[in-house]
Amino acid sequence: MVRRIDVTGADGVRLAAWEFADPPKGRGEHETAPGVLLLHGLMGRASHWAPTARWLAERHRAVALDQRGHGRSDKPDGPYTREAYVADAAAAVEQLGLGPVTLIGHSMGALTAWQLAARRPDLVHALVICDMRASALGPASQREWADWFHSWPVPFATLADVRKWFGEDDPWVERPNPARGEFFAEVMAEQADGWRPVFSYGQMLTTRETWVLESHWDELAQVHCPTLVVRGLDGQLGRAEAQEMVRVLPRGEYGEVADAGHLVHYDHPEGWRSAIEPFLDGVLAS
């Protein structure tokens, strides 16, 4: 069962949180399961976490958040700063009574997660960072993304066209990737002229600009809870940088998933579960 809970984020922004409420195994009716908050990446939405949240819900109170500008949450003109995203995540933890929480974040959501863990250690019990770099990417990367957005052949006539373009025809796809096509099909909505993304290109670029021009090693070093850094073998986070992140983290651990790219939990859900479940079991035991 999945239910929506509205959360009030920074500046009064309405955020949609989704609780996967299967009763945790082995717990009585009045016992409280440990909380997990799942944070998607740029352009993502909470529903991308559904397969992960369903198995997490066997032992945790699993909640996925549509972050501002994404999914069914509000899409205000601004702000789209790191401070706003972190404040939104803190609001979700506090208003839903999830703390001290285990944060699981992918890409942008992983950065939000470790910034929250650094700034509000009272709210965070453990952390999983999925395929997010701590190094600055630079202005050229931002220009490449702007050009990529302009290359999208919107509107798409059908969802099958969405799946084919993002899974096969997109110049950024090195080889056919059906999971990528499905990922983007989930962030499209039907309009009068066809299928278009549920987010604004401009808001996504503004959001991305707040992290690609700076490195985030200092805040990573301030995360003192147990932290697992996971990368897809063909993802955007290289092995050397991931291992350096583990070294910088006071309580860091390393994991990787073969046959997975940047969308680790989507590309290879079984490998993703195998990579993070032992870490989460250890967190529960502690």
N, C-alpha and C positions, 0 to 999 in steps of 0.2 A: 504494500500500500504506500502511496506517495501523497503527501498533503502539502499545500502551499501555506507558508506563514510570511506575512509581510513584516519587514523590519524597517525602522527609520534610521537611515544612515546620516552621515555628515551633511549639514546644511538642509536637513529635512527631506533628503532624497528617499523616495520609497524604493526599497529593495525587495525582490522576491526570493525567499529562501524555500527550499524544498526538502522536506524531511522524509526519509525512507524509514518507515515506522514498523517494520517487521519486529516482533518481540525478540530481544536478544536471548539466545539459548542459555539455559541454566540460571536465569535470574527470576526472582519472584516478582509478583505484580508491582510491589512498592519499591523495589530496588531501582536505583538510577544507574543506567549504563554510562560508561565513559563517553564523552562527546568527541566527535570528529567533525571538522568543518572542511569541506572540499572547495577549492578555489580554482576556477578554470583559467585558461590563458586568454590572450588578446583574441577577440572575435568569437570566443567560445561562449558556452552557456552551461548552466547547471546540469542539463540533461545529458551532456557528454560524460558525466560521472555516473550515470545510472547503473551500469554493470558493476562498477567498483562499489558504489554505495549499497547495492543489494547484498553483496557478501559481507560488507562491513557491518550491516545492520543486524547480522546474526549475533554480534557481540558488543556493538557500539550503538550509540545514538548518532546516526549518520545524517548530516545536513549538508546540502550543496547550495551555494549562493550564486544567483545571477548578479554579477557586479554591475556597478553603475555604467550605463551606456550599452549594456548587453542583455540578451534574453528578454525577460518580461519585467525587468527593473526599469526605473525611470531613466530617461535619456536627456538630462538637462543640457543647457548650453555649456555648462561648466560648474565647478572646476573638474579637471581630469588630472589632478596632480597625484604624486605618490602619497602625499599626506591625506588626501581625500579617500583614496582606495584603502589605505591602512586604517583610517578612522572608521570607514564602513565595515571592515572586517571585525574590528574591535566591537563595534555596535552590535553586530550579529552575534558574536560570542556572548556578550553581556546580556542582551535582550532575550536570547534563547536559553540562557542558563547553561551554556556548554563548557564553561571554564572550570578548572584548567583543561584546555582543549588540545587535541592532537590536530595539527594543521597539515593538510595534504594539498600541495599546490603544484600546478603545471605551468611552466613558462612564466608569464606575467604574474599569475596567481602564486607561483612559488616565491617570486620576489616580494610580493605583498606579504606572504606568510613569514618570510624570515625578517622582514622589516618590523612586522608586528611582534614577533618573538623577541627581537632586540629591544624594542621600545616599551613593550608591556610584558615582561617575563612573568608577571603574576597571572596572566591569562593563558599562557601556553605551556603545555606539559611535554610535547614532543612535536617533531617536524619532519615532513617528507618533502624534499625539493626534487621536482621532476623536470629535467632538461632545461635548466635556466642558467645562463652564464652570469658570472659576477663582474666580468670585464666590460668596459665600454665598447660599443660597436662602432661609434663614430657617425658623422653626418652623411657619409656616402650610403650607409645602410638605410638611413631614413629616406633618402632620395630614391633608392631602389624600391622601397615599399610603396612610395607614392606612384611611381611608374607602374608597379605591379597592379595596384588598385585600378588604375586607368585602363589596364589591359583586359579587365574582366568584361566579357561579352554580355552585359546585362541590358535588358532583362532576359532571363532564361525562359524558354518556352515551357519547359517541363522540369520536374525534379530529376528525371533521367538525364537531361542535358546538363544539369548542375553536377551530377555524379560523374558524368563522362569528362566534363571540362576539368574539374579539379582532380579527378583520379587519373586522367590520361593526357589531356590536351594542354593543360597549363604548362607554359615553358619552364616553370620551376620544378616540374615533376620529372625526375630522371628515369623512372620506369613506372609502369602502371601500378597504382596504389588505390584499390577499391575503398580501403578504410578512410583515406583522405577524402574521397568523393562523398562518402556517407557523413563524414564530419561536417563538411560544408553544406550538405543538404539539410542538416539540422539547424542551420542558422539562416535559412531562407524562409520568406513568407510570400504567399501569393497575393499579388496586387492586380489591378485592372489590366495591366499590360504584360503580366508574366511574373516570374519569381525574382525577387530582389532580397539582398541581405537585410536582416532586422536591425543592423547597426549603421551608423554614419561613418563613411570613410574618413571624413575630417576629424571626428571625435576619436577614431582609432589612431590616426596619425598623431594627434595631440597627446593622447595617452602614451603612445610609444616613445614620443620625444622626451618624455619625463624620465626615461631610464636609459635610452641607448647612448646618450651623450656623456654619461657618467659611469664610473665603476662603483661597485657596491661591496667591496671587500671589507671595509671598516665595520659596516653593520653586520656582516656575516660573522666577523670575529666576536661580536657582542652577543651572539646566540649561545646561551649556556645550557639549553635543554638537549636531550638526545636528538640527533639529526641524521637522517639518511639522505644522501645525495644519489639520485638515480638518473642514469642516462640511457637513451637508446643507442645501440651500437652505431647506427647511422643517423643519429640526431644532430642537433646544433651544438650541444655541449660536448667538447672533445674530452678524451680520457685524461689528458694531462691537466687540463683546467679543472675537471671534476675532482681529480685526486688532490690538487692544490686546495680546492675548496674544503675537502675533508680535512686536510692538514690545518687549515686556518680555523676551522670550527673547533671549539674546545671539546665537543663530544660527538665528532662527526664519524659517520660510517659510509662506505661506498657500495653501490650496486649498479649493475647494468643489465640491460635486456637485449639479447640477440634478436635479430630479425625485426627490429623496431627502429623507426625514425624518430622525428621530433614528437609525434603524437603517440607516445609510448603506450599509454593506457588504452588507446584506440587501435593501434597497429597490432599489438600482441597482448590481449587482456590476460591470457594465462601466464605468460612470462612476467607481466607486470605484477600480478598477484603473487607469484612465486618470489619475486624480488622484494616486495614490501611486507608480506604477511609475517615472516619470522621477526622482522624488526618490530612490527606492531604487537606481536605476541610478547616480545620482551618488554615493551612499554607497559602492557597490561600487567605483566608479572611484577613489575617494579612498583 
